């Protein structure tokens, strides 16, 4: 059994991104994994100040928000799932902000598996590719952290998945963690 943390930057509830995450969680639960989900929109994560305090040995971020708690949850997990939708040529703002703030906890998060769940409108393939590339770069910044899998659903309307295939892939990815 593994501890899995799903970090979702989806700003809306009950849409395609939630459906994809739900299928992942269902597959993980079927395999006996412990799954928790965090919605970035429900947290207060302030923008990075760029002060560099977190980069210094023993340095502490001066911001007093929800990031320290989220970082400790990441450290306590074996698998971290990043769920986002492409916005403005990359991932949405909450995910970008979260990634910036991970600078201070990067060295504590080692030997984790990462998964990416992405819901992109069907015609925005180039945005999906750019988002995945940026998330790959983020995952690559952690020492020895493999990218376990990527699932992308290309649906246009909320509540209408692009096809059943990505939902099945998300379920299988959850099982295989």
Backbone as ProteinMPNN parsed JSONL, in Angstrom:
{"seq_chain_A": "XXXXXXXXXXXXXXXXXXXXXXXXXXXXXXXXXXXXXXXXXXXXXXXXXXXXXXXXXXXXXXXXXXXXXXXXXXXXXXXXXXXXXXXXXXXXXXXXXXXXXXXXXXXXXXXXXXXXXXXXXXXXXXXXXXXXXXXXXXXXXXXXXXXXXXXXXXXXXXXXXXXXXXXXXXXXXXXXX", "coords_chain_A": {"N_chain_A": [[0.842, -1.184, 0.0], [0.55, 2.207, -0.839], [1.05, 5.666, 0.0], [-0.725, 8.169, -1.424], [-0.847, 11.387, -2.8], [-2.974, 13.595, -4.256], [-2.752, 16.519, -6.02], [-4.625, 19.068, -6.97], [-5.241, 21.628, -9.277], [-7.509, 22.538, -10.311], [-9.984, 24.922, -10.932], [-12.72, 24.604, -10.899], [-15.582, 22.71, -9.783], [-16.823, 19.363, -10.1], [-16.299, 18.813, -12.848], [-14.622, 17.886, -15.936], [-11.943, 17.501, -15.176], [-12.195, 16.848, -12.464], [-13.545, 14.432, -12.814], [-11.591, 12.862, -14.092], [-9.645, 12.785, -12.05], [-11.163, 11.475, -10.096], [-11.454, 8.947, -11.235], [-8.78, 8.121, -11.244], [-8.313, 8.079, -8.445], [-10.162, 6.105, -7.726], [-9.101, 3.812, -8.973], [-6.661, 3.653, -7.589], [-7.582, 3.248, -4.97], [-8.865, 0.776, -5.296], [-6.629, -0.816, -5.588], [-5.696, -0.811, -3.063], [-4.344, 1.374, -2.086], [-3.691, 4.311, -0.104], [-5.351, 7.265, -0.48], [-5.258, 10.76, -0.756], [-6.62, 13.993, -1.389], [-5.852, 17.273, -2.433], [-7.103, 20.44, -2.97], [-5.909, 23.077, -4.637], [-7.163, 25.535, -4.879], [-8.582, 25.78, -2.542], [-6.768, 26.417, -0.664], [-4.539, 28.775, 0.93], [-1.983, 29.965, -0.705], [0.563, 31.946, -0.96], [2.2, 34.098, -3.391], [5.606, 33.44, -4.343], [8.266, 35.243, -2.864], [10.789, 35.501, -3.816], [13.012, 35.8, -2.215], [15.003, 34.065, -1.443], [15.463, 32.824, 1.006], [14.581, 30.187, 1.486], [16.325, 28.659, 0.047], [18.695, 28.518, 1.354], [20.738, 26.606, 3.55], [18.872, 25.198, 6.079], [17.17, 27.307, 5.929], [14.152, 29.218, 6.195], [10.994, 29.795, 4.817], [9.587, 33.007, 4.745], [6.9, 33.422, 4.423], [3.71, 32.984, 5.766], [1.553, 30.783, 5.305], [-0.516, 28.262, 3.736], [1.351, 26.603, 2.544], [3.544, 25.359, 3.879], [2.321, 23.304, 5.336], [1.238, 21.81, 3.206], [3.605, 21.074, 1.909], [4.699, 19.378, 3.854], [2.862, 17.324, 3.741], [3.407, 16.397, 1.184], [6.011, 15.43, 1.55], [5.427, 13.306, 3.243], [4.165, 11.549, 1.545], [4.2, 8.891, -0.894], [3.63, 8.862, -3.545], [2.984, 11.467, -5.778], [0.503, 13.242, -7.323], [-0.108, 15.384, -9.943], [-2.557, 17.5, -10.966], [-3.93, 19.369, -13.508], [-5.141, 21.969, -15.709], [-4.532, 23.249, -18.979], [-3.752, 26.681, -19.266], [-3.424, 29.799, -20.729], [-1.093, 29.141, -22.341], [0.264, 27.414, -20.651], [0.221, 25.657, -17.472], [-2.508, 26.29, -15.148], [-2.813, 29.254, -13.034], [-2.904, 28.681, -10.121], [-1.436, 26.241, -9.997], [1.025, 27.007, -11.116], [1.869, 28.883, -9.215], [2.037, 27.239, -6.923], [4.125, 25.521, -7.768], [6.271, 27.348, -7.931], [6.552, 27.875, -5.211], [7.472, 25.483, -4.246], [10.174, 25.441, -4.209], [11.573, 25.631, -1.779], [11.111, 23.148, -0.55], [12.112, 21.243, -2.171], [14.434, 19.643, -1.791], [13.73, 17.944, 0.214], [11.923, 16.275, -0.864], [12.273, 13.416, -2.159], [12.836, 10.496, -4.124], [10.176, 10.016, -4.804], [7.282, 8.963, -6.561], [5.849, 10.43, -9.421], [2.844, 11.498, -10.985], [0.978, 12.739, -13.759], [-2.031, 14.334, -14.406], [-4.083, 15.605, -16.847], [-6.413, 17.791, -18.207], [-7.512, 18.86, -21.179], [-8.83, 21.061, -23.63], [-9.978, 19.776, -26.723], [-8.902, 20.964, -29.137], [-6.674, 22.26, -28.304], [-4.057, 21.137, -28.371], [-1.351, 21.889, -28.545], [-1.113, 23.559, -26.31], [-1.518, 21.712, -24.286], [0.733, 20.077, -24.654], [2.807, 21.889, -24.046], [2.204, 22.401, -21.379], [2.546, 19.848, -20.225], [5.298, 19.535, -20.735], [6.357, 21.561, -19.106], [5.548, 20.629, -16.598], [6.965, 18.23, -16.555], [9.544, 19.275, -16.375], [9.393, 20.394, -13.821], [8.974, 18.064, -12.232], [11.384, 16.822, -12.816], [13.118, 18.376, -11.35], [13.293, 17.388, -8.833], [15.278, 15.288, -6.851], [16.01, 12.149, -8.09], [13.324, 11.431, -8.722], [10.942, 9.659, -10.293], [8.847, 9.957, -13.213], [5.866, 8.543, -13.271], [3.576, 8.279, -14.888], [1.444, 9.75, -17.43], [-1.688, 11.117, -18.052], [-3.96, 12.352, -20.346], [-6.92, 14.037, -20.993], [-9.012, 15.016, -23.569], [-11.393, 16.903, -23.618], [-14.148, 18.979, -24.543], [-16.5, 20.092, -23.4], [-17.735, 20.645, -20.086], [-18.383, 17.786, -18.111], [-18.424, 16.057, -20.209], [-16.433, 13.759, -21.207], [-13.575, 13.426, -23.357], [-13.228, 10.864, -24.397], [-13.746, 7.445, -23.394], [-11.341, 6.211, -23.019], [-9.125, 7.83, -21.808], [-10.14, 7.988, -19.212], [-10.176, 5.337, -18.395], [-7.432, 4.891, -18.543], [-6.548, 6.596, -16.504], [-7.645, 5.335, -14.269], [-6.273, 2.89, -14.371], [-3.648, 3.831, -14.075], [-3.797, 4.761, -11.454], [-4.185, 2.3, -10.152], [-1.739, 1.062, -10.692], [0.222, 2.352, -9.277]], "CA_chain_A": [[0.0, 0.0, 0.0], [1.29, 3.465, -0.91], [0.346, 6.908, 0.322], [-0.804, 8.977, -2.64], [-1.396, 12.726, -2.634], [-3.403, 14.233, -5.5], [-2.761, 17.978, -5.893], [-5.42, 19.541, -8.102], [-5.351, 23.088, -9.414], [-8.746, 22.799, -11.031], [-10.784, 25.943, -10.246], [-14.149, 24.273, -10.903], [-15.969, 21.424, -9.213], [-17.697, 18.495, -10.903], [-16.069, 18.921, -14.287], [-13.834, 16.799, -16.51], [-10.746, 17.286, -14.365], [-12.65, 16.093, -11.287], [-13.864, 13.074, -13.264], [-10.317, 12.174, -14.315], [-9.08, 12.542, -10.709], [-11.988, 10.471, -9.418], [-11.096, 7.636, -11.799], [-7.457, 7.787, -10.711], [-8.481, 7.725, -7.033], [-10.872, 4.824, -7.655], [-8.131, 2.763, -9.297], [-5.703, 3.561, -6.485], [-8.287, 2.648, -3.829], [-9.046, -0.648, -5.623], [-5.342, -1.485, -5.385], [-5.386, -0.768, -1.641], [-3.539, 2.547, -1.732], [-4.319, 5.379, 0.674], [-5.352, 8.433, -1.365], [-5.764, 12.04, -0.254], [-6.642, 15.006, -2.447], [-5.769, 18.666, -2.018], [-7.521, 21.384, -4.006], [-5.122, 24.288, -4.423], [-8.071, 26.668, -4.748], [-9.073, 25.848, -1.164], [-5.643, 26.782, 0.201], [-3.909, 30.079, 0.73], [-0.565, 29.831, -1.029], [0.972, 33.256, -1.46], [3.27, 34.053, -4.397], [6.989, 33.451, -3.877], [8.868, 36.574, -2.776], [12.1, 35.482, -4.451], [13.99, 36.283, -1.226], [16.089, 33.101, -1.347], [15.594, 32.223, 2.342], [14.335, 28.745, 1.45], [17.433, 28.004, -0.646], [19.841, 28.462, 2.255], [20.678, 25.483, 4.49], [18.088, 25.511, 7.269], [16.379, 28.512, 5.712], [12.707, 29.081, 6.332], [10.216, 30.758, 4.045], [8.941, 33.964, 5.641], [5.456, 33.471, 4.192], [2.921, 32.191, 6.706], [0.336, 30.382, 4.606], [-0.759, 26.819, 3.773], [2.358, 25.854, 1.799], [4.356, 24.505, 4.759], [1.53, 22.097, 5.614], [1.173, 21.029, 1.967], [4.939, 20.498, 1.7], [4.867, 18.245, 4.761], [2.04, 16.232, 3.193], [4.155, 15.855, 0.047], [7.123, 14.664, 2.109], [4.855, 12.09, 3.806], [3.542, 10.733, 0.498], [5.108, 8.144, -1.771], [3.253, 9.217, -4.914], [2.388, 12.793, -5.883], [-0.215, 13.387, -8.587], [-0.352, 16.783, -10.294], [-3.72, 17.613, -11.846], [-4.13, 20.746, -13.934], [-5.648, 22.221, -17.06], [-3.744, 24.308, -19.619], [-4.265, 28.05, -19.288], [-2.457, 30.793, -21.215], [0.135, 28.484, -22.824], [0.887, 26.579, -19.62], [-0.755, 25.262, -16.463], [-3.217, 27.396, -14.525], [-2.124, 30.047, -12.026], [-2.661, 28.024, -8.829], [-0.364, 25.248, -10.119], [2.281, 27.747, -11.308], [2.213, 29.451, -7.911], [2.443, 26.105, -6.095], [5.439, 25.072, -8.225], [7.247, 28.343, -7.468], [6.721, 27.761, -3.761], [8.114, 24.205, -3.915], [11.631, 25.62, -4.192], [12.091, 25.376, -0.436], [10.956, 21.76, -0.094], [12.595, 20.353, -3.23], [15.449, 18.693, -1.335], [13.094, 16.987, 1.124], [11.04, 15.405, -1.644], [13.132, 12.547, -2.962], [12.373, 9.125, -4.338], [8.717, 9.974, -4.931], [6.758, 8.785, -7.914], [4.961, 11.507, -9.83], [1.911, 11.268, -12.088], [0.357, 13.96, -14.263], [-3.366, 14.248, -14.994], [-4.287, 16.855, -17.567], [-7.648, 17.875, -18.984], [-7.315, 19.949, -22.14], [-9.803, 21.124, -24.719], [-9.512, 18.987, -27.854], [-8.129, 21.678, -30.15], [-5.543, 22.937, -27.679], [-3.008, 20.14, -28.187], [-0.067, 22.565, -28.301], [-1.1, 24.016, -24.914], [-1.347, 20.515, -23.458], [2.137, 19.672, -24.757], [3.619, 22.843, -23.281], [1.931, 22.185, -19.956], [3.222, 18.602, -19.839], [6.745, 19.792, -20.717], [6.677, 22.34, -17.9], [5.398, 19.74, -15.441], [8.121, 17.318, -16.598], [10.672, 20.031, -15.834], [9.191, 20.481, -12.371], [9.236, 16.74, -11.664], [12.816, 16.584, -12.968], [13.893, 19.165, -10.389], [13.406, 16.614, -7.599], [16.305, 14.258, -6.964], [15.606, 10.747, -8.259], [11.873, 11.253, -8.701], [10.498, 9.253, -11.623], [7.502, 10.27, -13.692], [5.228, 7.232, -13.432], [2.652, 8.261, -16.011], [0.718, 10.957, -17.823], [-2.978, 10.879, -18.703], [-4.549, 13.6, -20.832], [-8.275, 13.926, -21.537], [-9.259, 16.152, -24.467], [-12.834, 17.156, -23.664], [-14.499, 20.39, -24.755], [-17.565, 20.558, -22.512], [-17.778, 20.026, -18.76], [-19.266, 16.631, -18.003], [-18.335, 15.213, -21.402], [-15.049, 13.37, -21.435], [-13.234, 13.264, -24.764], [-13.521, 9.465, -24.672], [-13.613, 6.602, -22.205], [-9.957, 5.746, -22.907], [-8.33, 8.476, -20.758], [-10.688, 7.657, -17.895], [-9.655, 4.004, -18.09], [-5.992, 5.044, -18.305], [-6.386, 7.196, -15.179], [-7.95, 4.276, -13.306], [-5.151, 1.946, -14.411], [-2.486, 4.499, -13.486], [-4.013, 4.71, -10.009], [-3.956, 0.922, -9.702], [-0.348, 0.634, -10.883], [1.181, 3.123, -8.453]], "C_chain_A": [[0.888, 1.248, 0.0], [0.399, 4.624, -0.49], [0.433, 7.809, -0.902], [-1.452, 10.312, -2.309], [-1.699, 13.302, -4.011], [-3.489, 15.732, -5.235], [-3.426, 18.53, -7.141], [-5.506, 21.059, -8.111], [-6.621, 23.485, -10.146], [-9.604, 23.822, -10.277], [-12.271, 25.606, -10.146], [-14.38, 22.899, -10.295], [-16.839, 20.672, -10.228], [-17.521, 18.695, -12.399], [-15.157, 17.78, -14.729], [-12.577, 16.485, -15.703], [-11.092, 16.498, -13.104], [-12.946, 14.642, -11.646], [-12.593, 12.26, -13.458], [-9.651, 11.835, -12.976], [-9.851, 11.451, -9.975], [-11.657, 9.074, -9.928], [-9.721, 7.193, -11.305], [-7.591, 7.309, -9.266], [-9.168, 6.372, -6.878], [-9.919, 3.665, -7.944], [-7.132, 2.557, -8.169], [-6.342, 2.891, -5.271], [-8.51, 1.154, -4.055], [-7.773, -1.442, -5.356], [-4.895, -1.437, -3.923], [-4.53, 0.403, -1.202], [-4.368, 3.538, -0.915], [-4.207, 6.667, -0.143], [-5.957, 9.641, -0.66], [-5.702, 13.035, -1.403], [-6.618, 16.391, -1.82], [-6.187, 19.517, -3.205], [-6.805, 22.702, -3.74], [-5.998, 25.52, -4.237], [-8.639, 26.835, -3.349], [-7.986, 26.288, -0.18], [-5.207, 28.217, -0.05], [-2.418, 29.835, 0.536], [-0.154, 31.132, -1.706], [2.07, 33.114, -2.508], [4.652, 34.128, -3.74], [7.527, 34.88, -3.906], [10.212, 36.652, -3.493], [13.217, 35.921, -3.516], [15.181, 35.343, -1.071], [16.258, 32.449, 0.011], [15.47, 30.705, 2.302], [15.499, 27.982, 0.818], [18.661, 27.828, 0.234], [19.654, 27.29, 3.209], [19.946, 25.906, 5.757], [17.221, 26.742, 7.133], [14.893, 28.234, 5.768], [12.03, 30.169, 5.514], [9.52, 31.715, 5.014], [7.422, 34.02, 5.485], [4.742, 32.509, 5.134], [1.581, 31.871, 6.055], [0.224, 28.864, 4.664], [0.336, 25.984, 3.114], [3.185, 24.931, 2.685], [3.618, 23.207, 5.076], [1.453, 21.207, 4.37], [2.526, 20.366, 1.692], [5.155, 19.295, 2.612], [4.017, 17.056, 4.311], [2.732, 15.589, 1.997], [5.302, 14.975, 0.535], [6.616, 13.325, 2.643], [4.193, 11.168, 2.802], [4.606, 9.996, -0.302], [4.861, 8.466, -3.239], [2.582, 10.582, -4.87], [1.794, 12.924, -7.276], [-0.506, 14.867, -8.794], [-1.475, 16.831, -11.314], [-3.913, 19.077, -12.21], [-4.769, 20.789, -15.312], [-4.793, 23.321, -17.673], [-4.485, 25.642, -19.595], [-3.14, 28.943, -19.795], [-1.096, 30.167, -21.518], [0.865, 27.662, -21.774], [-0.195, 26.151, -18.637], [-1.398, 26.497, -15.843], [-2.418, 28.047, -13.404], [-1.894, 29.355, -10.696], [-1.523, 26.996, -8.892], [0.99, 25.939, -10.312], [2.776, 28.3, -9.97], [2.726, 28.366, -6.965], [3.856, 25.647, -6.472], [6.529, 26.046, -7.781], [7.563, 28.157, -5.986], [7.366, 26.438, -3.342], [9.632, 24.306, -3.853], [12.218, 25.234, -2.838], [12.011, 23.936, 0.02], [11.511, 20.753, -1.097], [13.563, 19.288, -2.717], [14.891, 17.664, -0.355], [12.268, 15.954, 0.362], [11.899, 14.601, -2.61], [12.495, 11.177, -3.066], [10.854, 9.018, -4.282], [8.389, 9.616, -6.377], [5.844, 9.965, -8.189], [4.079, 11.022, -10.969], [1.339, 12.619, -12.492], [-1.001, 13.606, -14.844], [-3.657, 15.607, -15.607], [-5.593, 16.769, -18.336], [-7.531, 19.095, -19.875], [-8.399, 19.898, -23.202], [-9.185, 20.504, -25.97], [-8.64, 19.705, -28.859], [-6.862, 22.317, -29.592], [-4.389, 21.979, -27.391], [-1.674, 20.806, -27.864], [0.014, 23.089, -26.871], [-0.892, 22.834, -23.972], [0.114, 20.068, -23.477], [3.043, 20.601, -23.955], [3.431, 22.645, -21.781], [2.646, 20.932, -19.463], [4.733, 18.823, -19.768], [7.16, 20.582, -19.48], [6.561, 21.479, -16.636], [6.524, 18.71, -15.391], [9.358, 18.009, -16.015], [10.591, 20.149, -14.325], [9.528, 19.152, -11.706], [10.735, 16.436, -11.722], [13.678, 17.355, -11.982], [14.043, 18.46, -9.042], [14.423, 15.505, -7.814], [15.673, 12.875, -7.058], [14.104, 10.524, -8.186], [11.381, 10.899, -10.098], [9.08, 9.738, -11.941], [6.852, 8.95, -14.061], [4.3, 7.187, -14.635], [1.971, 9.593, -16.22], [-0.585, 10.517, -18.473], [-3.554, 12.231, -19.087], [-5.911, 13.31, -21.438], [-8.554, 15.184, -22.349], [-10.753, 16.378, -24.639], [-13.098, 18.642, -23.83], [-15.491, 20.897, -23.709], [-17.457, 19.897, -21.145], [-18.78, 18.876, -18.741], [-19.209, 15.702, -19.196], [-16.877, 14.893, -21.671], [-14.819, 13.191, -22.924], [-13.498, 11.846, -25.233], [-13.36, 8.693, -23.37], [-12.153, 6.21, -21.97], [-9.144, 6.478, -21.834], [-8.841, 8.18, -19.349], [-10.211, 6.278, -17.449], [-8.159, 4.058, -17.784], [-5.73, 5.634, -16.917], [-6.625, 6.152, -14.091], [-6.788, 3.286, -13.229], [-3.883, 2.548, -13.81], [-2.601, 4.504, -11.96], [-3.746, 3.327, -9.439], [-2.468, 0.576, -9.686], [0.669, 1.379, -10.025], [1.839, 2.265, -7.392]], "O_chain_A": [[1.859, 1.327, 0.752], [-0.826, 4.573, -0.606], [1.521, 8.163, -1.356], [-2.474, 10.366, -1.626], [-0.8, 13.477, -4.833], [-4.21, 16.169, -4.337], [-2.864, 18.469, -8.235], [-5.803, 21.689, -7.096], [-6.781, 24.636, -10.552], [-9.918, 23.612, -9.105], [-13.002, 26.248, -9.393], [-13.496, 22.042, -10.294], [-17.49, 21.268, -11.086], [-18.505, 18.741, -13.137], [-14.946, 16.822, -13.985], [-12.199, 15.321, -15.57], [-10.363, 15.583, -12.722], [-12.637, 13.73, -10.878], [-12.521, 11.105, -13.04], [-9.151, 10.724, -12.793], [-9.255, 10.604, -9.309], [-11.588, 8.125, -9.147], [-9.522, 6.021, -10.985], [-7.051, 6.265, -8.901], [-8.804, 5.583, -6.006], [-9.93, 2.656, -7.239], [-6.795, 1.422, -7.831], [-5.712, 2.06, -4.617], [-8.365, 0.355, -3.13], [-7.831, -2.602, -4.947], [-3.835, -1.961, -3.581], [-4.042, 0.429, -0.072], [-5.593, 3.587, -1.03], [-3.104, 7.11, -0.462], [-7.023, 9.556, -0.05], [-4.844, 12.937, -2.28], [-7.275, 16.647, -0.811], [-5.685, 19.337, -4.315], [-7.066, 23.366, -2.736], [-5.621, 26.448, -3.52], [-9.124, 27.912, -3.002], [-8.261, 26.503, 1.0], [-5.474, 28.792, -1.106], [-1.69, 29.539, 1.484], [-0.481, 31.381, -2.866], [2.794, 32.119, -2.514], [4.837, 34.792, -2.72], [7.277, 35.631, -4.849], [10.718, 37.745, -3.75], [14.265, 36.37, -3.979], [16.248, 35.762, -0.623], [17.125, 31.589, 0.163], [16.189, 30.009, 3.019], [15.639, 26.779, 1.038], [19.568, 27.069, -0.107], [18.532, 27.009, 3.632], [20.349, 26.856, 6.428], [16.603, 27.181, 8.103], [14.438, 27.142, 5.428], [12.453, 31.325, 5.526], [8.928, 31.274, 6.0], [6.733, 34.602, 6.323], [5.139, 31.352, 5.272], [0.602, 32.596, 6.231], [0.807, 28.238, 5.55], [0.25, 24.756, 3.127], [3.498, 23.815, 2.272], [4.22, 22.133, 5.082], [1.588, 19.988, 4.471], [2.57, 19.206, 1.282], [5.735, 18.295, 2.187], [4.419, 15.906, 4.485], [2.655, 14.375, 1.813], [5.535, 13.895, -0.009], [7.303, 12.312, 2.511], [3.703, 10.102, 3.177], [5.758, 10.423, -0.376], [5.762, 8.359, -4.07], [1.717, 10.829, -4.03], [2.483, 12.741, -8.279], [-1.081, 15.523, -7.925], [-1.359, 16.265, -12.401], [-4.044, 19.929, -11.331], [-4.913, 19.767, -15.983], [-4.369, 24.236, -16.967], [-5.683, 25.714, -19.868], [-2.009, 28.836, -19.321], [-0.071, 30.617, -21.006], [2.001, 27.251, -22.009], [-1.386, 26.265, -18.928], [-0.897, 27.611, -15.994], [-1.464, 27.463, -12.888], [-0.784, 29.424, -10.169], [-0.734, 26.889, -7.953], [1.991, 25.508, -9.739], [3.958, 28.193, -9.641], [3.735, 28.557, -6.286], [4.687, 25.412, -5.595], [7.586, 25.626, -7.309], [8.716, 28.271, -5.57], [7.768, 26.293, -2.187], [10.3, 23.343, -3.479], [13.256, 24.576, -2.775], [12.772, 23.531, 0.898], [11.394, 19.544, -0.894], [13.512, 18.144, -3.168], [15.514, 16.628, -0.121], [11.956, 14.886, 0.89], [12.208, 15.04, -3.717], [11.719, 10.761, -2.205], [10.313, 8.038, -3.769], [9.143, 9.937, -7.296], [5.146, 10.443, -7.295], [4.511, 10.236, -11.812], [1.23, 13.53, -11.671], [-1.12, 12.698, -15.667], [-3.493, 16.638, -14.954], [-5.848, 15.788, -19.034], [-7.46, 20.225, -19.392], [-8.829, 18.822, -23.619], [-7.998, 20.693, -26.238], [-7.71, 19.102, -29.393], [-6.062, 22.863, -30.352], [-3.811, 22.003, -26.304], [-0.944, 20.331, -26.994], [1.089, 23.071, -26.271], [-0.175, 22.944, -22.977], [0.671, 19.72, -22.436], [3.949, 20.139, -23.261], [4.389, 22.714, -21.012], [3.28, 20.95, -18.408], [5.38, 18.346, -18.836], [8.197, 20.301, -18.878], [7.378, 21.591, -15.721], [6.99, 18.354, -14.308], [10.12, 17.405, -15.259], [11.599, 20.02, -13.63], [10.279, 19.114, -10.731], [11.29, 15.86, -10.787], [14.849, 17.024, -11.796], [14.835, 18.89, -8.203], [14.419, 14.853, -8.858], [14.889, 12.485, -6.193], [13.66, 9.517, -7.636], [11.4, 11.744, -10.993], [8.242, 9.901, -11.054], [7.234, 8.312, -15.042], [4.238, 6.174, -15.331], [1.921, 10.442, -15.331], [-0.587, 9.647, -19.343], [-3.63, 13.142, -18.263], [-6.042, 12.438, -22.297], [-8.352, 16.296, -21.861], [-11.313, 16.075, -25.693], [-12.35, 19.471, -23.312], [-15.34, 22.004, -23.193], [-17.124, 18.716, -21.054], [-19.879, 18.981, -19.285], [-19.872, 14.666, -19.204], [-16.17, 15.68, -22.3], [-15.738, 12.848, -23.668], [-13.951, 11.646, -26.36], [-12.893, 9.235, -22.368], [-11.77, 5.909, -20.84], [-8.518, 5.814, -21.009], [-8.058, 8.13, -18.401], [-9.884, 6.07, -16.28], [-7.673, 3.368, -16.888], [-4.795, 5.219, -16.232], [-5.889, 6.097, -13.106], [-6.373, 2.893, -12.138], [-3.132, 1.86, -13.118], [-1.615, 4.277, -11.26], [-3.152, 3.195, -8.37], [-1.992, -0.115, -8.784], [1.856, 1.056, -10.052], [2.663, 2.758, -6.622]]}, "name": "protein", "num_of_chains": 1, "seq": "XXXXXXXXXXXXXXXXXXXXXXXXXXXXXXXXXXXXXXXXXXXXXXXXXXXXXXXXXXXXXXXXXXXXXXXXXXXXXXXXXXXXXXXXXXXXXXXXXXXXXXXXXXXXXXXXXXXXXXXXXXXXXXXXXXXXXXXXXXXXXXXXXXXXXXXXXXXXXXXXXXXXXXXXXXXXXXXXX"}
